[in-house]
C-alpha cells in the first residue's frame, strides 16, 4: 500500500504476505537487490537475454511450482521482475512457466543453463503439425506465431497438432537447417525487446511432453496462468511508486486524489493475489478460484 504518512514507505513490487505459512523466502529480497544493481539495455533483446542468463545462473528461476501451496512466493518473484522491466518479465515468466510444466507433466530434466519459452497461441492462419517417430520423438512442420524471445531462448515448449489433437512439444532451437525465425510480422513497439517472432519448422526434431491437451488439462494450469496477474501487479506497483515519488515532491490535491485511487486499486489487486497465493492444486475449488484471481486482478489493476 501507499502510505503518505511516512515518506520512507513506498509501493512494494510484491503482494503483501497473507496467512500462508512459510511464505517468506530470502530469494525475494535477494532478487530485488540483484535487479536494482543490474545493468542492461531495456530495448535490446540481446541485453535482456544476457540478463535472463544471469538470473538463471543465480538460481532465481527455481521458483516454487504453481499450486503447490507456496504459489505466493512464485508470484512475488514474478512481480519483482515485472517491477524492473516488462520485457524481462515476459522472458522470465515464460522460462519459469516452462520449467513448471515440464516438472508437472513428468517431462525430461531441462539442460543446465537452458532458456525456455512457452508458445501456445493458435491463430487461425498458422499451425504446427507433428509427425510421430519412435517413442516420444516428433518431427514438426509449420509456422508458430507470436513466439516471444524466439531468438533469445535455447528451447521452446509449444502446442502442436498430432492426429487432430493438441499436444505439447519441446524443441531445441539450435537446428538451423530446420528452424527459421521471422521478426518482421509482429511489430509491438512497447514490447519490442522481447523479439516476438513467427517460427517456421521444417521437419524439426522435438520431444512430446504429456498426452493430448495436457497443457490446459494439467492441475497447475490456472495457477500458472494467474501468475500473469502477479506480473501486472508488479508493473502497476512500480507505476504507483513513480506517482508516490512525484506526490512526495509536490503534494497538491489533484495529485493526491489520483494517488489515493491508485492505492485503492493496488491494495485490492494485492489482496486478491495474496488470497489465492496459498491455494493448493488439489483443492476442489482451485480452478474457479484461480479464474477469479486472474480476472479480478486484471480488473482492479487496469480498470477494465
C-alpha positions as MATLAB code, in Angstrom:
seq = 'XXXXXXXXXXXXXXXXXXXXXXXXXXXXXXXXXXXXXXXXXXXXXXXXXXXXXXXXXXXXXXXXXXXXXXXXXXXXXXXXXXXXXXXXXXXXXXXXXXXXXXXXXXXXXXXXXXXXXXXXXXXXXXXXXXXXXXXXXXXXXXXXXXXXXXXXXXXXXXXXXXXXXXXXXXXXXXXXXXXXXXXXXXXXXXXXXXXXXXXXXXXXXXXXXXXXXXXXXXXXXXXXXXXXXXXXXXXXXXXXXXXXXXXXXXXXXXXXXXXXXXXXXXXXXXXXXXXXXXXXXXXXXXXXXXXXXXXXXXXXXXXX';
ca = [
       0.000    0.000    0.000;
       0.969    3.606   -0.456;
       1.499    5.491    2.774;
       1.827    9.261    2.593;
       2.257    9.458    6.374;
       5.780    8.106    6.016;
       7.810    9.283    3.086;
      10.152    6.329    3.504;
       7.263    3.990    2.743;
       6.639    3.006   -0.842;
       4.815    0.660   -3.128;
       6.181   -2.833   -2.911;
       6.535   -4.685   -6.194;
       5.365   -7.785   -4.330;
       1.926   -8.687   -2.994;
       1.808   -8.481    0.814;
       2.004  -11.640    2.863;
      -1.191  -13.341    3.919;
      -1.762  -16.206    6.337;
       0.121  -18.762    4.256;
       2.753  -20.393    6.448;
       6.413  -20.125    5.448;
       5.631  -17.627    2.702;
       8.783  -15.624    3.458;
      11.594  -16.525    1.118;
      15.052  -14.998    1.192;
      15.201  -15.101   -2.591;
      12.576  -12.372   -2.928;
      14.655   -9.554   -1.373;
      17.774  -11.074   -2.930;
      16.154  -10.905   -6.365;
      15.062   -7.335   -5.724;
      18.606   -6.309   -4.812;
      20.049   -8.153   -7.801;
      17.739   -6.329  -10.197;
      18.428   -2.962   -8.592;
      22.107   -3.455   -9.376;
      21.615   -4.985  -12.836;
      22.813   -3.036  -15.857;
      21.075   -3.736  -19.143;
      19.539   -2.061  -22.176;
      15.765   -2.439  -21.979;
      15.312   -2.031  -25.754;
      17.936   -4.606  -26.722;
      16.811   -8.250  -26.987;
      20.393   -9.496  -26.614;
      20.827   -7.477  -23.418;
      17.603   -8.892  -21.961;
      18.730  -12.361  -22.967;
      22.032  -11.888  -21.155;
      20.216  -10.726  -18.024;
      17.928  -13.766  -18.224;
      21.037  -15.966  -18.266;
      22.327  -14.173  -15.165;
      19.030  -14.760  -13.382;
      19.251  -18.444  -14.251;
      22.890  -18.690  -13.174;
      21.974  -17.184   -9.786;
      19.146  -19.700   -9.351;
      16.380  -17.103   -9.376;
      14.428  -19.142  -11.920;
      13.921  -22.027   -9.493;
      10.561  -20.861   -8.217;
       8.049  -22.870   -6.180;
       5.790  -24.679   -8.617;
       2.293  -23.203   -9.073;
      -0.441  -24.766   -6.973;
       1.962  -26.410   -4.537;
       0.993  -24.313   -1.508;
       3.743  -21.692   -1.912;
       2.497  -20.059   -5.086;
       2.569  -16.635   -3.442;
       6.377  -16.738   -3.303;
       6.379  -17.551   -7.014;
       4.110  -14.601   -7.704;
       6.175  -12.288   -5.515;
       9.247  -13.074   -7.582;
       7.376  -12.597  -10.856;
       6.044   -9.263   -9.598;
       9.543   -8.207   -8.578;
      10.900   -8.862  -12.086;
       7.901   -7.106  -13.649;
       8.598   -4.084  -11.478;
      12.059   -3.955  -13.018;
      11.209   -4.381  -16.710;
       8.210   -5.758  -18.619;
      10.283   -7.152  -21.453;
      12.438   -9.026  -18.972;
       9.473  -10.491  -17.110;
       7.951  -11.626  -20.406;
      11.027  -13.792  -20.926;
      11.406  -14.759  -17.256;
       7.767  -15.766  -16.821;
       7.837  -17.906  -19.963;
      11.027  -19.630  -18.880;
       9.789  -20.381  -15.355;
       6.416  -21.491  -16.723;
       8.159  -23.997  -18.977;
      10.141  -25.412  -16.058;
       6.928  -25.882  -14.066;
       5.122  -27.521  -16.994;
       7.960  -29.957  -17.642;
       8.006  -30.932  -13.970;
       4.242  -31.304  -13.729;
       3.954  -33.434  -16.873;
       6.979  -35.580  -15.997;
       8.961  -34.257  -18.924;
      12.717  -34.532  -19.169;
      15.077  -32.519  -16.971;
      15.999  -29.287  -18.781;
      19.680  -28.971  -19.744;
      21.814  -26.804  -17.480;
      21.609  -23.059  -18.288;
      18.900  -23.677  -20.896;
      16.473  -20.822  -21.563;
      12.871  -21.656  -22.394;
       9.866  -20.057  -23.995;
       6.248  -21.265  -23.936;
       4.351  -20.700  -27.178;
       0.716  -21.781  -27.113;
      -1.022  -19.211  -29.337;
      -3.212  -20.775  -32.016;
      -4.197  -18.119  -34.582;
      -6.381  -19.431  -37.419;
      -3.843  -18.823  -40.196;
      -0.810  -20.630  -38.749;
      -0.360  -24.083  -37.250;
       2.431  -26.526  -36.483;
       1.792  -30.162  -37.374;
       3.640  -33.072  -35.806;
       4.545  -36.494  -37.142;
       5.208  -39.231  -34.614;
       8.553  -41.016  -34.721;
       9.899  -43.642  -32.343;
       8.888  -43.296  -28.685;
       8.151  -39.684  -27.761;
      10.053  -38.183  -30.676;
       8.288  -35.933  -33.179;
       9.009  -34.037  -36.356;
       7.473  -30.582  -36.614;
       6.415  -28.667  -39.710;
       4.564  -25.381  -39.975;
       4.619  -21.887  -38.508;
       4.158  -20.909  -34.862;
       3.092  -17.301  -34.430;
       3.920  -14.811  -31.663;
       6.872  -16.639  -30.164;
       8.317  -14.271  -27.571;
      12.069  -14.472  -27.207;
      12.446  -16.905  -30.104;
      15.917  -15.591  -30.945;
      16.908  -15.474  -27.252;
      15.827  -18.818  -25.808;
      17.625  -22.111  -26.320;
      14.460  -24.237  -26.212;
      10.767  -23.836  -26.886;
       7.760  -25.587  -25.384;
       4.911  -25.238  -27.880;
       1.496  -26.594  -28.741;
       1.417  -28.610  -31.954;
      -1.143  -30.810  -33.685;
      -0.768  -34.566  -33.823;
      -3.519  -36.730  -35.333;
      -6.031  -33.910  -34.918;
      -5.275  -33.260  -31.244;
      -3.210  -30.609  -29.495;
      -0.063  -31.847  -27.765;
       2.983  -30.183  -26.227;
       6.364  -30.480  -27.871;
       9.768  -29.487  -26.518;
      12.176  -28.362  -29.209;
      15.851  -27.443  -29.206;
      16.063  -24.187  -31.153;
      19.614  -24.963  -32.320;
      18.502  -26.617  -35.547;
      19.472  -24.026  -38.193;
      18.586  -26.208  -41.162;
      15.094  -26.929  -39.782;
      14.122  -23.792  -37.853;
      13.937  -20.185  -39.069;
      12.808  -17.049  -37.235;
      10.939  -14.114  -38.787;
      10.558  -10.970  -36.665;
       9.045   -8.818  -39.433;
       5.363   -9.620  -38.897;
       4.928   -8.695  -35.242;
       5.784   -5.040  -34.573;
       4.897   -4.376  -30.932;
       6.598   -1.114  -30.037;
       6.108   -1.384  -26.290;
       7.444   -4.943  -26.064;
       9.909   -4.766  -28.937;
      12.792   -6.110  -26.864;
      11.081   -9.479  -26.396;
      11.677  -10.056  -30.126;
       8.380  -11.884  -30.689;
       8.540  -13.742  -33.967;
       6.996  -16.289  -36.266;
       8.997  -19.507  -36.071;
       8.976  -21.820  -39.084;
       9.665  -25.501  -38.560;
      10.756  -27.704  -41.456;
      10.877  -31.273  -40.166;
      12.476  -30.120  -36.911;
      13.066  -32.748  -34.250;
      11.121  -32.391  -30.999;
      10.034  -34.384  -27.954;
       6.406  -34.911  -26.996;
       5.513  -33.831  -23.458;
       2.398  -35.384  -21.896;
      -0.778  -36.568  -23.567;
      -3.330  -34.800  -25.762;
      -4.454  -31.424  -24.371;
      -2.102  -31.856  -21.393;
      -1.166  -28.176  -21.480;
      -4.638  -26.975  -20.466;
      -5.782  -30.035  -18.513;
      -2.859  -30.230  -16.081;
      -3.756  -29.286  -12.469;
      -1.395  -26.299  -12.361;
      -2.741  -24.598  -15.488;
      -4.884  -21.974  -13.731;
      -2.323  -21.296  -11.022;
       0.342  -20.852  -13.670;
      -1.867  -18.616  -15.788;
      -2.735  -16.427  -12.828;
       0.971  -15.698  -12.475;
       0.465  -13.177  -15.282;
      -1.759  -11.219  -12.878;
       1.198  -11.054  -10.496;
       3.273   -9.592  -13.322;
       0.586   -6.969  -13.961;
       0.569   -6.167  -10.269;
       4.331   -5.746  -10.154;
       4.296   -3.378  -13.120;
       1.354   -1.409  -11.735;
       3.050   -1.149   -8.350;
       6.122    0.342   -9.985;
       3.919    2.952  -11.687;
       2.319    3.633   -8.319;
       5.755    4.153   -6.816;
       6.543    6.727   -9.518;
       3.330    8.591   -8.715;
       4.049    8.427   -4.995;
       7.538    9.857   -5.523;
       6.066   12.698   -7.566;
       3.446   13.409   -4.887;
       6.150   13.498   -2.246;
       7.830   16.289   -4.205;
       4.656   18.300   -4.802;
       1.593   17.003   -2.971;
      -1.229   19.080   -4.480;
      -4.842   17.979   -4.016;
      -5.273   16.761   -7.586;
      -2.164   14.592   -7.486;
      -3.053   13.182   -4.060;
      -6.552   12.298   -5.252;
      -5.085   10.196   -8.045;
      -2.583    8.717   -5.633;
      -5.417    7.610   -3.385;
      -7.246    5.983   -6.294;
      -4.096    4.125   -7.286;
      -3.596    2.990   -3.698;
      -7.116    1.549   -3.585;
      -6.622   -0.278   -6.894;
      -3.252   -1.712   -5.890;
      -4.489   -2.754   -2.460;
      -7.438   -4.597   -3.964;
      -5.264   -6.325   -6.544;
      -2.677   -7.314   -3.934;
      -5.400   -8.745   -1.689;
      -6.749  -10.931   -4.496;
      -3.289  -12.185   -5.423;
      -2.323  -12.845   -1.791;
      -5.629  -14.560   -1.018;
      -5.112  -17.095   -3.809;
      -1.367  -17.477   -3.474;
      -1.632  -20.274   -0.935;
      -4.204  -22.334   -2.832;
      -3.312  -25.959   -3.455;
      -3.960  -27.506   -6.856;
      -5.717  -30.431   -5.144;
      -8.411  -28.197   -3.685;
     -11.711  -28.753   -5.456;
     -12.366  -25.030   -5.809;
      -8.886  -24.284   -7.102;
      -9.799  -23.807  -10.734;
     -12.647  -21.358  -10.109;
     -10.571  -19.534   -7.505;
      -7.706  -19.006   -9.924;
     -10.042  -17.843  -12.672;
     -11.340  -15.293  -10.200;
      -7.839  -14.242   -9.207;
      -6.774  -13.628  -12.787;
      -9.974  -11.805  -13.756;
     -10.285   -9.761  -10.580;
      -6.636   -8.717  -10.630;
      -6.961   -7.633  -14.223;
      -9.999   -5.543  -13.439;
      -8.587   -3.858  -10.353;
      -5.255   -3.026  -11.943;
      -6.358   -1.820  -15.341;
      -9.852   -0.572  -14.535;
     -11.467   -2.864  -17.114;
];
